Every structure is written in C-alpha cells, then in structure tokens.
Amino acid sequence: MSWTPERESKLRDLWAKGHTASQIAEAIGATTRNAVIGKAHRLNLASRTNSLRSFNVRNKDKDQKNKEINSGRVSRKVKFKSLLLDKNFEPENPKSLEQLDDETCRWPLGHPDENDFHFCGRTSEKNFSYCKLHVLYAFQPKNAKEEDVITDEDVPKFIEKKIKSA
C-alpha cells in the first residue's frame, strides 16, 4: 500500500476533524489502523488528546454525574460512612442455604464442611446481598482513610462475644 498525495490529504482532513485511526483507515480503504497512526506520526500531525468518540463519552459522563448530583443520589463513599456511623446492627439470625431468600444476608459463617456452617440471616441492605455489617466487610470504599476504619469501640457487644468465643 502506498501513500499517494490524495490519500495523505484525506488522512490530514479526517485527522483534523477528530476521527479515530480506525475510522480513517476504513474511509481511506486498503490500510490498517496502525498504518494510519504511523503515517500521521511521520507527517507530524498534531497529537490529539481526545477524538470525537471520547469527547462525546466524556460529555455524557459529565451530564450523568450532574444528573446524579441534582437528583440527590448519595455517593458510594457516603453510603459507607453512614454504615460506619450506624452501630446498631440487628442480631444474627442463622439460616441454612435452603432458608435464604432475597431479603436475608447471604454472608457465609464457618466452613461448608463444618456441622455448624450457616449464613448470617440478618435483613440485607437494599441492592446488596449482605446486611449492613457484612457490606462493610465485602465492599471497601476507595481510598479508605483511618477514620473510616471500624475500631473495637464500633463493634456491637453481641459480635464481641462471638469473636471471643471463636
């Protein structure tokens, strides 16, 4: 495949309009994405920080974030902080696999080979398979700070008893 002056000018035009290398290769025909990138580099065409596709995606992401902020949706980190502050966990309600439903915590306790193996059984959080306590174990917030970590003072008494007896 040779780069004729017509093909080079078409490459320059499409590149300036923000088309991706794959789109340019398809428009020019009989060439690959990598060939387009290589030729653009050799022609010293301006490197792009964003193409039409990434520009549109970024704008959609910003719009979505603005909608979430305006609609009053709570961020994931705020949800975790609220769970950390709530120290009133309901008592464990051991259930077998057959007794589980969509409303119960599915956190396994023990090893499946043991006789006393069971699932937590507390009421699960909305949109989660686990109760408040086990959501804290299963889903760690990004960039957790020391103040977000559960301390011994935060653990309810009935859980302390279980830990000591284990």
DSSP file (Angstrom, degrees, kcal/mol; ACC not computed):
  #  RESIDUE AA STRUCTURE BP1 BP2  ACC     N-H-->O    O-->H-N    N-H-->O    O-->H-N    TCO  KAPPA ALPHA  PHI   PSI    X-CA   Y-CA   Z-CA
    1    1 A M              0   0    0      0, 0.0     2,-0.4     0, 0.0    29,-0.0   0.000 360.0 360.0 360.0 127.1    0.0    0.0    0.0
    2    2 A S        -     0   0    0      0, 0.0     2,-0.9     0, 0.0     5,-0.1  -0.844 360.0-123.9-111.6 149.0    1.5    3.3   -1.0
    3    3 A W        -     0   0    0     -2,-0.4     0, 0.0     4,-0.1     0, 0.0  -0.792  31.0-167.3 -92.7 105.1    0.5    6.7    0.4
    4    4 A T     >  -     0   0    0     -2,-0.9     4,-2.5     1,-0.1     5,-0.2  -0.459  36.4-106.2 -83.9 162.1   -0.5    8.9   -2.5
    5    5 A P  H  > S+     0   0    0      0, 0.0     4,-2.3     0, 0.0     5,-0.2   0.858 121.7  53.3 -58.0 -34.7   -0.9   12.7   -2.1
    6    6 A E  H  > S+     0   0    0      2,-0.2     4,-2.2     1,-0.2     5,-0.2   0.926 109.9  46.6 -66.0 -43.8   -4.7   12.3   -2.3
    7    7 A R  H  > S+     0   0    0      1,-0.2     4,-2.4     2,-0.2    -1,-0.2   0.891 111.8  51.6 -65.8 -39.1   -4.7    9.7    0.5
    8    8 A E  H  X S+     0   0    0     -4,-2.5     4,-2.7     2,-0.2    -1,-0.2   0.917 110.1  48.4 -63.4 -42.5   -2.4   11.8    2.6
    9    9 A S  H  X S+     0   0    0     -4,-2.3     4,-2.4     2,-0.2    -2,-0.2   0.892 111.3  50.2 -66.3 -37.4   -4.7   14.9    2.2
   10   10 A K  H  X S+     0   0    0     -4,-2.2     4,-2.6     2,-0.2     5,-0.3   0.901 110.7  50.5 -64.6 -39.8   -7.7   12.7    3.1
   11   11 A L  H  X S+     0   0    0     -4,-2.4     4,-2.6     2,-0.2    -2,-0.2   0.934 110.7  48.8 -61.1 -46.8   -5.7   11.5    6.2
   12   12 A R  H  X S+     0   0    0     -4,-2.7     4,-2.4     2,-0.2    -2,-0.2   0.917 113.0  47.5 -60.0 -44.2   -4.9   15.1    7.2
   13   13 A D  H  X S+     0   0    0     -4,-2.4     4,-1.7     2,-0.2    -2,-0.2   0.951 115.6  42.8 -63.7 -50.1   -8.5   16.2    6.8
   14   14 A L  H  X>S+     0   0    0     -4,-2.6     5,-2.1     1,-0.2     4,-0.6   0.880 113.6  52.8 -65.6 -37.1  -10.0   13.3    8.7
   15   15 A W  H ><5S+     0   0    0     -4,-2.6     3,-1.0    -5,-0.3    -1,-0.2   0.917 109.0  49.6 -63.2 -43.2   -7.3   13.6   11.4
   16   16 A A  H 3<5S+     0   0    0     -4,-2.4    -1,-0.2     1,-0.3    -2,-0.2   0.817 106.0  56.8 -66.4 -30.7   -8.0   17.3   11.9
   17   17 A K  H 3<5S-     0   0    0     -4,-1.7    -1,-0.3    -5,-0.2    -2,-0.2   0.608 119.8-110.3 -77.2 -11.1  -11.8   16.6   12.2
   18   18 A G  T <<5 +     0   0    0     -3,-1.0    34,-2.1    -4,-0.6    35,-0.3   0.624  60.2 157.1  95.6  14.2  -11.0   14.2   15.1
   19   19 A H      < -     0   0    0     -5,-2.1    -1,-0.2    32,-0.2     2,-0.1  -0.379  45.1-107.8 -69.6 151.7  -11.8   10.8   13.5
   20   20 A T     >  -     0   0    0      1,-0.1     4,-2.4    -2,-0.1     5,-0.2  -0.345  26.4-110.6 -75.2 162.5  -10.2    7.8   15.1
   21   21 A A  H  > S+     0   0    0      1,-0.2     4,-2.5     2,-0.2     5,-0.2   0.865 120.0  53.6 -61.9 -36.5   -7.4    6.0   13.3
   22   22 A S  H  > S+     0   0    0      2,-0.2     4,-2.1     1,-0.2    -1,-0.2   0.914 109.2  47.8 -64.6 -42.7   -9.8    3.0   12.7
   23   23 A Q  H  > S+     0   0    0      2,-0.2     4,-2.2     1,-0.2    -2,-0.2   0.896 112.7  49.1 -64.9 -40.1  -12.4    5.3   11.1
   24   24 A I  H  X S+     0   0    0     -4,-2.4     4,-2.8     2,-0.2     5,-0.3   0.918 109.8  51.2 -65.4 -43.4   -9.7    6.9    8.9
   25   25 A A  H  X S+     0   0    0     -4,-2.5     4,-2.4     1,-0.2     6,-0.4   0.895 111.7  47.8 -60.9 -40.1   -8.4    3.5    7.8
   26   26 A E  H  < S+     0   0    0     -4,-2.1    -1,-0.2     2,-0.2    -2,-0.2   0.897 113.3  47.8 -67.1 -40.5  -11.9    2.4    6.9
   27   27 A A  H  < S+     0   0    0     -4,-2.2    -2,-0.2     1,-0.2    -1,-0.2   0.894 116.3  42.4 -68.8 -40.7  -12.6    5.7    5.0
   28   28 A I  H  < S-     0   0    0     -4,-2.8    -2,-0.2    -5,-0.2    -1,-0.2   0.906 103.9-151.7 -72.4 -41.6   -9.3    5.5    3.1
   29   29 A G     <  +     0   0    0     -4,-2.4    -3,-0.1    -5,-0.3     3,-0.1   0.236  64.3  50.3  83.8 150.8   -9.6    1.8    2.4
   30   30 A A  S    S+     0   0    0      1,-0.2     2,-0.3    -4,-0.1    -4,-0.1   0.808  95.7  90.0  56.6  35.6   -6.9   -0.9    1.9
   31   31 A T        -     0   0    0     -6,-0.4     2,-0.2   -30,-0.0    -1,-0.2  -0.960  68.1-121.5-150.3 166.9   -5.0    0.2    5.0
   32   32 A T     >  -     0   0    0     -2,-0.3     4,-1.9    -3,-0.1     5,-0.1  -0.653  27.4-111.0-110.2 166.3   -4.9   -0.6    8.7
   33   33 A R  H  > S+     0   0    0     -2,-0.2     4,-2.4     1,-0.2     5,-0.2   0.915 119.2  51.8 -58.8 -45.1   -5.3    1.5   11.8
   34   34 A N  H  > S+     0   0    0      1,-0.2     4,-2.6     2,-0.2    -1,-0.2   0.858 106.4  53.6 -64.5 -35.5   -1.6    1.1   12.7
   35   35 A A  H  > S+     0   0    0      2,-0.2     4,-2.5     1,-0.2    -1,-0.2   0.902 109.2  49.4 -64.9 -39.5   -0.6    2.3    9.2
   36   36 A V  H  X S+     0   0    0     -4,-1.9     4,-2.6     2,-0.2    -2,-0.2   0.925 111.8  48.0 -64.4 -45.0   -2.7    5.4    9.7
   37   37 A I  H  X S+     0   0    0     -4,-2.4     4,-2.1     1,-0.2    -2,-0.2   0.924 112.7  48.9 -62.4 -44.4   -1.1    6.1   13.1
   38   38 A G  H  X S+     0   0    0     -4,-2.6     4,-2.4     2,-0.2    -2,-0.2   0.915 112.8  46.6 -61.7 -44.0    2.3    5.6   11.7
   39   39 A K  H  X S+     0   0    0     -4,-2.5     4,-2.2     2,-0.2    -1,-0.2   0.900 110.5  53.0 -67.3 -39.9    1.7    7.9    8.7
   40   40 A A  H  <>S+     0   0    0     -4,-2.6     5,-2.5     1,-0.2    -1,-0.2   0.888 110.6  48.6 -61.0 -38.0    0.2   10.5   11.0
   41   41 A H  H ><5S+     0   0    0     -4,-2.1     3,-1.3     1,-0.2    -2,-0.2   0.924 111.2  48.5 -67.3 -44.2    3.3   10.4   13.2
   42   42 A R  H 3<5S+     0   0    0     -4,-2.4    -2,-0.2     1,-0.3    -1,-0.2   0.815 110.1  52.1 -66.8 -29.5    5.6   10.7   10.2
   43   43 A L  T 3<5S-     0   0    0     -4,-2.2    -1,-0.3    -5,-0.2    -2,-0.2   0.456 110.9-125.8 -82.7  -0.1    3.6   13.6    8.9
   44   44 A N  T < 5 +     0   0    0     -3,-1.3    -3,-0.2     1,-0.2     2,-0.1   0.868  43.4 177.0  55.9  40.1    4.0   15.3   12.3
   45   45 A L      < -     0   0    0     -5,-2.5    -1,-0.2    -6,-0.2     3,-0.1  -0.472  42.3 -88.3 -71.2 147.7    0.2   15.7   12.6
   46   46 A A        -     0   0    0     -2,-0.1     2,-0.1     1,-0.1    -1,-0.1  -0.305  43.3-119.2 -60.0 131.1   -0.8   17.2   16.0
   47   47 A S        -     0   0    0     -3,-0.1     2,-0.4     1,-0.1    -1,-0.1  -0.475  29.4-134.2 -70.8 145.2   -1.4   14.5   18.6
   48   48 A R        -     0   0    0     -2,-0.1     3,-0.1     1,-0.1    -1,-0.1  -0.819  18.7-163.8-107.5 140.2   -4.9   14.5   19.9
   49   49 A T  S    S+     0   0    0     -2,-0.4     2,-0.3     1,-0.3    -1,-0.1   0.722  83.2  15.8 -88.1 -24.2   -5.9   14.3   23.5
   50   50 A N        -     0   0    0      4,-0.0    -1,-0.3     3,-0.0     2,-0.2  -0.996  64.5-152.7-150.4 145.5   -9.5   13.4   22.5
   51   51 A S     >  -     0   0    0     -2,-0.3     4,-2.4    -3,-0.1     5,-0.2  -0.446  45.0 -91.2-101.2-179.6  -11.3   12.2   19.5
   52   52 A L  H  > S+     0   0    0    -34,-2.1     4,-2.3     1,-0.2     5,-0.2   0.916 126.8  50.2 -58.4 -42.8  -15.0   12.7   18.6
   53   53 A R  H  > S+     0   0    0    -35,-0.3     4,-2.4     1,-0.2     5,-0.2   0.949 112.8  43.1 -64.6 -49.8  -15.9    9.5   20.4
   54   54 A S  H  > S+     0   0    0      1,-0.2     4,-2.5     2,-0.2    -1,-0.2   0.853 112.8  54.7 -67.1 -32.0  -14.0   10.2   23.6
   55   55 A F  H  X S+     0   0    0     -4,-2.4     4,-2.2     2,-0.2    -1,-0.2   0.941 110.9  44.3 -64.2 -46.1  -15.3   13.8   23.6
   56   56 A N  H  X S+     0   0    0     -4,-2.3     4,-2.2    -5,-0.2    -2,-0.2   0.896 113.9  50.2 -65.6 -40.4  -18.9   12.6   23.4
   57   57 A V  H  X S+     0   0    0     -4,-2.4     4,-2.6     2,-0.2    -2,-0.2   0.918 110.4  50.1 -64.3 -43.3  -18.4   10.0   26.0
   58   58 A R  H  X S+     0   0    0     -4,-2.5     4,-2.5     1,-0.2    -2,-0.2   0.918 110.4  49.5 -62.9 -42.5  -16.8   12.4   28.4
   59   59 A N  H  X S+     0   0    0     -4,-2.2     4,-2.6     1,-0.2    -1,-0.2   0.902 111.2  49.6 -63.4 -39.9  -19.7   14.9   27.9
   60   60 A K  H  X S+     0   0    0     -4,-2.2     4,-2.7     2,-0.2    -2,-0.2   0.910 110.1  51.1 -64.3 -41.5  -22.2   12.1   28.6
   61   61 A D  H  X S+     0   0    0     -4,-2.6     4,-2.6     2,-0.2    -2,-0.2   0.922 111.2  47.8 -61.2 -43.9  -20.3   11.1   31.7
   62   62 A K  H  X S+     0   0    0     -4,-2.5     4,-2.6     2,-0.2    -2,-0.2   0.919 112.1  49.6 -63.0 -43.1  -20.3   14.7   33.0
   63   63 A D  H  X S+     0   0    0     -4,-2.6     4,-2.3     1,-0.2    -2,-0.2   0.911 111.1  49.7 -61.4 -41.7  -24.0   15.0   32.2
   64   64 A Q  H  X S+     0   0    0     -4,-2.7     4,-2.4     2,-0.2    -2,-0.2   0.917 111.1  48.7 -63.8 -43.4  -24.7   11.8   34.1
   65   65 A K  H  X S+     0   0    0     -4,-2.6     4,-2.4     1,-0.2    -2,-0.2   0.910 111.1  50.5 -63.1 -41.6  -22.7   12.9   37.1
   66   66 A N  H  X S+     0   0    0     -4,-2.6     4,-2.8     1,-0.2    -1,-0.2   0.891 109.7  50.7 -63.1 -39.0  -24.6   16.3   37.1
   67   67 A K  H  X S+     0   0    0     -4,-2.3     4,-2.5     2,-0.2     6,-0.2   0.912 110.3  49.8 -63.8 -41.9  -27.9   14.4   37.0
   68   68 A E  H  <>S+     0   0    0     -4,-2.4     5,-1.9     2,-0.2     4,-0.4   0.907 113.0  46.3 -63.7 -41.2  -26.9   12.2   39.9
   69   69 A I  H ><5S+     0   0    0     -4,-2.4     3,-1.0     1,-0.2    -2,-0.2   0.934 116.2  44.8 -65.9 -45.3  -25.8   15.3   41.9
   70   70 A N  H 3<5S+     0   0    0     -4,-2.8    -2,-0.2     1,-0.2    -1,-0.2   0.817 108.3  56.8 -69.9 -30.3  -29.0   17.2   41.1
   71   71 A S  T 3<5S-     0   0    0     -4,-2.5    -1,-0.2    -5,-0.2    -2,-0.2   0.522 113.4-116.1 -81.4  -2.5  -31.3   14.2   41.7
   72   72 A G  T < 5 +     0   0    0     -3,-1.0    -3,-0.2    -4,-0.4     2,-0.1   0.684  54.2 164.6  80.7  18.0  -29.9   13.9   45.2
   73   73 A R      < -     0   0    0     -5,-1.9     2,-0.4    -6,-0.2    -1,-0.2  -0.445  35.6-125.1 -69.5 143.5  -28.4   10.4   44.8
   74   74 A V        -     0   0    0     -2,-0.1    -1,-0.1     1,-0.1    -5,-0.0  -0.744  22.3-119.7 -94.6 134.9  -25.9    9.6   47.5
   75   75 A S     >  -     0   0    0     -2,-0.4     4,-1.9     1,-0.1     5,-0.1  -0.236  23.2-112.4 -69.6 161.8  -22.4    8.6   46.5
   76   76 A R  H  > S+     0   0    0      1,-0.2     4,-2.1     2,-0.2     5,-0.2   0.882 116.9  53.7 -62.3 -39.9  -21.0    5.2   47.4
   77   77 A K  H  > S+     0   0    0      1,-0.2     4,-2.3     2,-0.2    -1,-0.2   0.890 107.2  51.0 -64.5 -38.8  -18.5    6.6   49.9
   78   78 A V  H  > S+     0   0    0      2,-0.2     4,-2.4     1,-0.2    -1,-0.2   0.890 107.5  54.1 -65.1 -38.3  -21.3    8.5   51.7
   79   79 A K  H  X S+     0   0    0     -4,-1.9     4,-1.9     2,-0.2    -2,-0.2   0.926 109.3  47.8 -60.2 -44.5  -23.2    5.2   52.0
   80   80 A F  H  X S+     0   0    0     -4,-2.1     4,-2.3     1,-0.2    -2,-0.2   0.913 110.3  51.5 -63.7 -42.4  -20.2    3.5   53.6
   81   81 A K  H  X S+     0   0    0     -4,-2.3     4,-2.0     1,-0.2    -1,-0.2   0.906 109.0  50.8 -61.6 -40.2  -19.7    6.4   56.0
   82   82 A S  H  X S+     0   0    0     -4,-2.4     4,-1.5     1,-0.2    -1,-0.2   0.874 109.9  50.5 -65.8 -35.3  -23.4    6.2   57.1
   83   83 A L  H  < S+     0   0    0     -4,-1.9    -1,-0.2     1,-0.2    -2,-0.2   0.877 109.0  51.8 -67.9 -36.4  -23.0    2.4   57.6
   84   84 A L  H  < S+     0   0    0     -4,-2.3    -2,-0.2     1,-0.2    -1,-0.2   0.874 109.7  49.4 -66.4 -36.3  -19.9    3.0   59.8
   85   85 A L  H  < S+     0   0    0     -4,-2.0     2,-0.9    -5,-0.2    -1,-0.2   0.818  94.7  80.6 -73.1 -29.9  -21.8    5.5   61.9
   86   86 A D     <  +     0   0    0     -4,-1.5    -1,-0.1    -5,-0.2    68,-0.0  -0.688  51.8 169.2 -81.4 108.5  -24.7    3.2   62.4
   87   87 A K        +     0   0    0     -2,-0.9     2,-1.3     1,-0.1    -1,-0.2   0.337  47.3  99.4-102.0   5.5  -23.6    0.8   65.2
   88   88 A N        +     0   0    0     68,-0.1     2,-0.4     0, 0.0    -1,-0.1  -0.640  50.3 172.4 -97.0  79.5  -27.0   -0.7   65.8
   89   89 A F        -     0   0    0     -2,-1.3     3,-0.1     1,-0.1    -2,-0.0  -0.688  34.7-116.6 -86.2 138.5  -26.7   -4.0   63.9
   90   90 A E        -     0   0    0     -2,-0.4     3,-0.1     1,-0.1    32,-0.1  -0.360  43.0 -89.1 -68.4 155.3  -29.6   -6.4   64.3
   91   91 A P        -     0   0    0      0, 0.0    -1,-0.1     0, 0.0     2,-0.0  -0.263  51.0 -90.7 -65.5 153.7  -28.6   -9.8   66.0
   92   92 A E        -     0   0    0     -3,-0.1    29,-0.2    30,-0.1    28,-0.1  -0.341  32.8-161.6 -64.4 142.7  -27.5  -12.6   63.8
   93   93 A N        -     0   0    0     27,-1.6    26,-0.1    -3,-0.1    -1,-0.1  -0.743  18.5-141.9-127.6  81.4  -30.3  -14.9   62.6
   94   94 A P        +     0   0    0      0, 0.0     2,-0.3     0, 0.0    26,-0.2  -0.129  26.7 176.7 -53.7 132.7  -28.5  -18.2   61.4
   95   95 A K  B     -A  119   0A   0     24,-1.8    24,-2.9     3,-0.0     2,-0.1  -0.979  25.1-127.8-137.0 148.6  -30.1  -19.7   58.3
   96   96 A S    >>  -     0   0    0     -2,-0.3     3,-0.8    22,-0.2     4,-0.6  -0.383  39.6 -97.5 -85.1 172.6  -29.3  -22.7   56.1
   97   97 A L  G >4 S+     0   0    0      1,-0.3     3,-1.0     2,-0.2    -1,-0.1   0.875 124.1  54.2 -59.4 -39.4  -28.9  -22.4   52.4
   98   98 A E  G 34 S+     0   0    0      1,-0.2    -1,-0.3     3,-0.0    -3,-0.0   0.751 105.2  54.5 -68.1 -23.9  -32.5  -23.6   51.8
   99   99 A Q  G <4 S+     0   0    0     -3,-0.8    -1,-0.2     2,-0.0    -2,-0.2   0.558  84.1 109.0 -87.8  -9.0  -33.9  -20.9   54.1
  100  100 A L    <<  +     0   0    0     -3,-1.0     2,-0.2    -4,-0.6     6,-0.1  -0.382  39.9 167.4 -71.2 145.1  -32.2  -18.0   52.3
  101  101 A D    >   -     0   0    0     -2,-0.1     3,-1.3     4,-0.0    -2,-0.0  -0.785  53.6 -81.1-139.5-172.6  -34.3  -15.5   50.3
  102  102 A D  T 3  S+     0   0    0      1,-0.2     4,-0.1    -2,-0.2    -2,-0.1   0.687 124.5  54.9 -68.2 -17.6  -33.8  -12.1   48.6
  103  103 A E  T 3  S+     0   0    0     20,-0.1    21,-2.3     2,-0.1     2,-0.3   0.482  95.1  81.5 -95.4  -4.4  -34.4  -10.3   51.9
  104  104 A T  B <  S-C  123   0B   0     -3,-1.3    19,-0.2    19,-0.3     2,-0.2  -0.760  84.2-104.5-110.7 151.8  -31.7  -12.1   54.0
  105  105 A C        -     0   0    0     17,-2.8    16,-1.6    -2,-0.3    25,-0.3  -0.501  23.2-160.1 -70.2 133.5  -27.9  -11.7   54.3
  106  106 A R        +     0   0    0     23,-2.3    24,-0.1    -2,-0.2    -1,-0.1   0.052  40.4 137.8-105.0  24.2  -26.0  -14.4   52.4
  107  107 A W        -     0   0    0     22,-0.1    13,-2.0     1,-0.1     2,-0.2  -0.594  52.2-131.3 -73.9 120.1  -22.7  -14.0   54.3
  108  108 A P  E     -B  119   0A   0      0, 0.0     2,-0.5     0, 0.0    11,-0.2  -0.515  18.0-160.3 -76.1 139.2  -21.3  -17.5   55.0
  109  109 A L  E     -B  118   0A   0      9,-3.1     9,-1.8    -2,-0.2     2,-0.2  -0.978  57.9  -6.1-122.3 121.1  -20.2  -18.1   58.5
  110  110 A G  S    S-     0   0    0     -2,-0.5     7,-0.1     7,-0.2     0, 0.0  -0.496  99.8 -52.5  93.5-168.0  -17.8  -21.1   59.1
  111  111 A H    >   -     0   0    0     -2,-0.2     3,-2.3     1,-0.1     6,-0.2  -0.889  42.6-123.9-110.6 140.0  -16.7  -23.6   56.6
  112  112 A P  T 3  S+     0   0    0      0, 0.0     5,-0.1     0, 0.0    -1,-0.1   0.737 110.6  58.6 -56.3 -22.7  -19.2  -25.6   54.5
  113  113 A D  T 3  S+     0   0    0      3,-0.1     2,-0.1     2,-0.0    -3,-0.0   0.652  89.6  92.4 -79.7 -14.6  -17.7  -28.9   55.7
  114  114 A E  S X  S-     0   0    0     -3,-2.3     3,-1.0     1,-0.1     0, 0.0  -0.462  78.6-130.4 -81.2 152.7  -18.4  -28.0   59.4
  115  115 A N  T 3  S+     0   0    0      1,-0.2    -1,-0.1    -2,-0.1    -2,-0.0   0.835 106.6  50.9 -69.1 -33.6  -21.7  -29.0   61.1
  116  116 A D  T 3  S+     0   0    0     -5,-0.1    -1,-0.2     2,-0.0     2,-0.2   0.168  78.1 136.4 -94.1  20.3  -22.4  -25.5   62.4
  117  117 A F    <   +     0   0    0     -3,-1.0     2,-0.3    -6,-0.2    -7,-0.2  -0.466  25.6 144.5 -66.9 134.4  -22.0  -23.8   59.0
  118  118 A H  E     - B   0 109A   0     -9,-1.8    -9,-3.1    -2,-0.2     2,-0.3  -0.944  45.8-102.6-157.6 176.3  -24.7  -21.3   58.3
  119  119 A F  E     -AB  95 108A   0    -24,-2.9   -24,-1.8    -2,-0.3   -13,-0.1  -0.773  36.5-109.7-108.0 156.9  -25.4  -17.9   56.7
  120  120 A C        -     0   0    0    -13,-2.0   -27,-1.6    -2,-0.3   -14,-0.1   0.918  35.9-165.1 -53.7 -56.5  -25.8  -14.6   58.6
  121  121 A G        +     0   0    0    -16,-1.6    -1,-0.1     1,-0.2     3,-0.1   0.392  35.8 135.0  86.3  -4.0  -29.6  -14.3   58.0
  122  122 A R  S    S-     0   0    0      1,-0.1   -17,-2.8   -18,-0.1     2,-0.3  -0.193  72.6 -77.0 -66.5 171.1  -30.0  -10.6   59.0
  123  123 A T  B     -C  104   0B   0    -19,-0.2     9,-0.4     1,-0.1   -19,-0.3  -0.568  55.3-127.1 -70.5 128.6  -32.0   -8.3   56.8
  124  124 A S        -     0   0    0    -21,-2.3     7,-0.3    -2,-0.3     2,-0.1  -0.406  20.8-105.3 -80.2 155.5  -30.0   -7.4   53.7
  125  125 A E    >   -     0   0    0      5,-2.8     3,-1.8     1,-0.1     2,-0.1  -0.391  48.1 -86.0 -72.6 153.8  -29.3   -3.9   52.6
  126  126 A K  T 3  S+     0   0    0      1,-0.3    -1,-0.1    -2,-0.1     3,-0.1  -0.423 114.7   8.4 -62.5 133.9  -31.2   -2.6   49.5
  127  127 A N  T 3  S+     0   0    0      1,-0.2     2,-0.3    -2,-0.1    -1,-0.3   0.597 116.7  91.9  67.8  15.5  -29.3   -3.6   46.3
  128  128 A F  S <  S-     0   0    0     -3,-1.8    -1,-0.2     2,-0.1    -4,-0.1  -0.917  71.3-139.7-131.8 160.6  -26.9   -5.8   48.2
  129  129 A S  S    S+     0   0    0     -2,-0.3   -23,-2.3    -3,-0.1     2,-0.3   0.457  84.4  65.1 -93.4  -3.0  -26.8   -9.5   49.1
  130  130 A Y  S    S-     0   0    0    -25,-0.3    -5,-2.8   -24,-0.1    -2,-0.1  -0.770  82.3-108.9-122.6 162.4  -25.4   -8.7   52.6
  131  131 A C     >  -     0   0    0     -7,-0.3     4,-2.1    -2,-0.3     5,-0.2  -0.184  50.5 -87.5 -75.8 177.6  -26.5   -7.0   55.8
  132  132 A K  H  > S+     0   0    0     -9,-0.4     4,-1.4     1,-0.2    -1,-0.1   0.909 126.9  48.2 -55.3 -46.6  -25.0   -3.6   56.9
  133  133 A L  H  > S+     0   0    0      1,-0.2     4,-1.0     2,-0.2     3,-0.2   0.924 114.2  44.0 -63.8 -46.0  -22.2   -5.3   58.8
  134  134 A H  H  > S+     0   0    0      1,-0.2     4,-2.7     2,-0.2    -1,-0.2   0.732 104.7  62.9 -77.4 -21.5  -21.1   -7.6   56.0
  135  135 A V  H  X S+     0   0    0     -4,-2.1     4,-2.6     2,-0.2    -1,-0.2   0.887 101.6  54.2 -63.2 -37.9  -21.4   -4.9   53.4
  136  136 A L  H  < S+     0   0    0     -4,-1.4    -2,-0.2    -3,-0.2    -1,-0.2   0.868 112.7  42.3 -63.8 -35.9  -18.6   -3.2   55.3
  137  137 A Y  H  < S+     0   0    0     -4,-1.0    -2,-0.2     1,-0.1    -1,-0.2   0.912 119.5  42.2 -73.9 -43.2  -16.5   -6.3   55.0
  138  138 A A  H  < S+     0   0    0     -4,-2.7     2,-0.6     1,-0.2    -2,-0.2   0.866 116.4  42.5 -76.9 -38.0  -17.3   -7.1   51.4
  139  139 A F     <  -     0   0    0     -4,-2.6    -1,-0.2    -5,-0.2    -4,-0.0  -0.899  68.4-169.0-119.7 104.2  -17.2   -3.7   49.8
  140  140 A Q        -     0   0    0     -2,-0.6     3,-0.1    -3,-0.2    -3,-0.1  -0.762  25.9-119.7 -90.2 132.6  -14.3   -1.4   50.8
  141  141 A P    >   -     0   0    0      0, 0.0     3,-0.7     0, 0.0     2,-0.1  -0.358  36.6 -96.0 -67.7 151.7  -14.6    2.2   49.7
  142  142 A K  T 3  S+     0   0    0      1,-0.2     3,-0.1     2,-0.0     0, 0.0  -0.386 105.4  10.2 -65.5 145.6  -11.8    3.5   47.5
  143  143 A N  T 3  S-     0   0    0      1,-0.2    -1,-0.2    -3,-0.1     2,-0.1   0.910  86.9-158.3  51.4  51.5   -9.0    5.4   49.4
  144  144 A A    <   -     0   0    0     -3,-0.7     2,-0.2     1,-0.1    -1,-0.2  -0.374   4.7-147.5 -62.4 133.5  -10.3    4.3   52.8
  145  145 A K    >>  -     0   0    0     -3,-0.1     3,-1.4    -2,-0.1     4,-0.6  -0.591  25.2-106.5 -99.0 164.4   -9.0    6.7   55.5
  146  146 A E  G >4 S+     0   0    0      1,-0.3     3,-1.1    -2,-0.2    -1,-0.1   0.845 119.2  58.6 -59.4 -34.0   -8.1    5.8   59.0
  147  147 A E  G 34 S+     0   0    0      1,-0.2    -1,-0.3     3,-0.0    -3,-0.0   0.725 101.8  55.8 -70.4 -19.1  -11.2    7.5   60.3
  148  148 A D  G <4 S+     0   0    0     -3,-1.4    -1,-0.2     2,-0.1     2,-0.2   0.602  85.6 102.2 -85.4 -12.0  -13.4    5.2   58.1
  149  149 A V  S << S-     0   0    0     -3,-1.1     2,-0.3    -4,-0.6    -3,-0.0  -0.507  79.3-115.6 -77.9 138.7  -11.9    2.0   59.6
  150  150 A I        -     0   0    0     -2,-0.2     2,-0.2   -14,-0.1    -1,-0.1  -0.566  34.4-161.2 -73.8 130.4  -14.0    0.2   62.2
  151  151 A T    >>  -     0   0    0     -2,-0.3     3,-1.0     1,-0.1     4,-0.6  -0.514  36.0 -95.9-103.3 175.4  -12.4    0.1   65.6
  152  152 A D  G >4 S+     0   0    0      1,-0.3     3,-0.7     2,-0.2     8,-0.1   0.818 124.3  59.3 -61.0 -30.9  -13.0   -2.1   68.6
  153  153 A E  G 34 S+     0   0    0      1,-0.2    -1,-0.3     3,-0.0    -3,-0.0   0.774 101.4  55.3 -68.1 -25.2  -15.3    0.5   70.0
  154  154 A D  G <4 S+     0   0    0     -3,-1.0    -1,-0.2     2,-0.1    -2,-0.2   0.639  84.4  97.4 -83.2 -15.1  -17.5    0.3   66.9
  155  155 A V  S << S-     0   0    0     -3,-0.7     5,-0.1    -4,-0.6   -68,-0.1  -0.626  79.2-120.1 -81.1 125.4  -18.2   -3.4   67.2
  156  156 A P    >>  -     0   0    0      0, 0.0     4,-1.8     0, 0.0     3,-0.7  -0.210  23.4-112.3 -61.7 156.4  -21.5   -4.3   68.8
  157  157 A K  H 3> S+     0   0    0      1,-0.3     4,-2.2     2,-0.2     5,-0.2   0.859 114.0  56.8 -60.9 -40.1  -21.4   -6.4   72.0
  158  158 A F  H 3> S+     0   0    0      1,-0.2     4,-1.2     2,-0.2    -1,-0.3   0.807 108.8  48.0 -66.5 -25.8  -23.0   -9.5   70.6
  159  159 A I  H <> S+     0   0    0     -3,-0.7     4,-2.4     2,-0.2    -1,-0.2   0.869 107.1  55.7 -78.2 -37.5  -20.3   -9.6   67.9
  160  160 A E  H  X S+     0   0    0     -4,-1.8     4,-2.5     1,-0.2     5,-0.2   0.917 106.4  51.8 -57.9 -43.0  -17.5   -9.2   70.5
  161  161 A K  H  X S+     0   0    0     -4,-2.2     4,-2.0     1,-0.2    -1,-0.2   0.894 109.5  49.1 -61.3 -40.4  -18.9  -12.2   72.3
  162  162 A K  H  X S+     0   0    0     -4,-1.2     4,-1.2     2,-0.2    -1,-0.2   0.902 111.0  50.1 -64.7 -40.8  -18.8  -14.2   69.1
  163  163 A I  H  < S+     0   0    0     -4,-2.4     3,-0.3     1,-0.2    -2,-0.2   0.922 112.2  46.8 -65.7 -43.2  -15.2  -13.1   68.4
  164  164 A K  H  < S+     0   0    0     -4,-2.5    -1,-0.2     1,-0.2    -2,-0.2   0.854 112.0  50.6 -67.6 -34.1  -14.1  -14.1   71.9
  165  165 A S  H  <        0   0    0     -4,-2.0    -1,-0.2     1,-0.2    -2,-0.2   0.712 360.0 360.0 -77.7 -18.5  -15.8  -17.5   71.8
  166  166 A A     <        0   0    0     -4,-1.2    -1,-0.2    -3,-0.3    -2,-0.2   0.486 360.0 360.0 -76.1 360.0  -14.3  -18.4   68.5
